[in-house]
Amino acid sequence: MPDMLVKLYELPPLAPVLEEMKQKGIVIRTALGPEMKAVCGWAKEHFSEYWESEVEVAFARLPVSCIIATTEPTDTERSKLLGFACYDSTLRGFFGPTGVAEETRGQGVGKALLIACMHAMRDVGYGYAIIGGAGPVDFYAKQLGAIVIDDSVPGVYRGMLPTYTLQT
Ligand SMILES: CC(C)(COP(=O)(O)OP(=O)(O)OC[C@H]1O[C@@H](n2cnc3c(N)ncnc32)[C@H](O)[C@@H]1OP(=O)(O)O)[C@@H](O)C(=O)NCCC(=O)NCCS
């Protein structure tokens, strides 16, 4: 899985994407500190210990560098987590990890999280973002015109320790 490069000065506008999500009853927003364990636990359960670690790093930063997608809360129902996206978690300037609950995929949530995260990166001062170990390369190329960085495998991940569970 190669890294990819994104031009943050040519991003699609965020407002229409947020509006489209709102019409579907989905909120895209920066996570709050008190939500750390909720998001970390979710990332571990749905994805991996590596991703749990990266979400923890995102919550150690202020502003929190994790954007979440939730259902709109009502008077009777609290909001439910549908997905997340982080930046400045693997390394400074890196986007990821990101994930959407399996049953929620295909509704534009991954795209909304991606675009919201890219705008957040631009707003904190980056000119380019690096998508670390991009799995769905076509998704990033299509949504953002991201380009694959040559010879970036294993790149920064070379020699990475296995997760704690795999070591024990
Ligand atoms: C990748 C992921 C975040 C996409 O989320 P999603 O909510 O299903 O994606 P969306 O509904 O926003 O898709 C938006 C568009 O991208 C396309 N797309 C989605 N996943 C894609 C993929 N893996 N490859 C190519 N295109 C993809 C969709 O078809 C859609 O196209 P459209 O605009 O023409 O309709 C989600 O599939 C996921 O959580 N995957 C597992 C974790 C993962 O691989 N994360 C990325 C790590 S780098």
The ligand as an ORCA input file, in Angstrom:
! r2SCAN-3c Opt
* xyz 0 1
  C     -12.567      3.460      2.308
  C     -13.824      3.792      3.106
  C     -13.443      4.749      4.251
  C     -14.809      4.494      2.155
  O     -15.940      4.871      2.916
  P     -17.418      4.864      2.290
  O     -18.273      5.628      3.236
  O     -17.839      3.498      1.932
  O     -17.156      5.654      0.935
  P     -18.163      6.665      0.222
  O     -19.546      6.114      0.285
  O     -17.951      8.029      0.757
  O     -17.611      6.605     -1.273
  C     -17.507      7.749     -2.059
  C     -17.133      7.335     -3.460
  O     -15.898      6.600     -3.444
  C     -16.074      5.310     -4.027
  N     -15.337      4.320     -3.236
  C     -15.601      3.920     -1.973
  N     -14.703      2.996     -1.562
  C     -13.880      2.798     -2.616
  C     -12.769      1.949     -2.817
  N     -12.333      1.091     -1.873
  N     -12.141      2.010     -4.031
  C     -12.566      2.853     -4.998
  N     -13.637      3.689     -4.862
  C     -14.277      3.654     -3.686
  C     -17.552      5.047     -3.946
  O     -17.957      4.152     -4.950
  C     -18.140      6.414     -4.130
  O     -18.153      6.740     -5.494
  P     -19.273      7.746     -6.105
  O     -18.949      9.096     -5.515
  O     -19.039      7.645     -7.565
  O     -20.582      7.205     -5.652
  C     -14.517      2.516      3.672
  O     -14.753      1.624      2.615
  C     -13.741      1.800      4.764
  O     -13.893      2.096      5.961
  N     -12.891      0.821      4.358
  C     -12.121      0.016      5.319
  C     -11.025      0.821      5.941
  C     -10.075      1.411      4.918
  O      -9.672      0.753      3.948
  N      -9.679      2.683      5.158
  C      -8.743      3.381      4.315
  C      -7.361      3.175      4.851
  S      -6.145      4.135      3.941
*
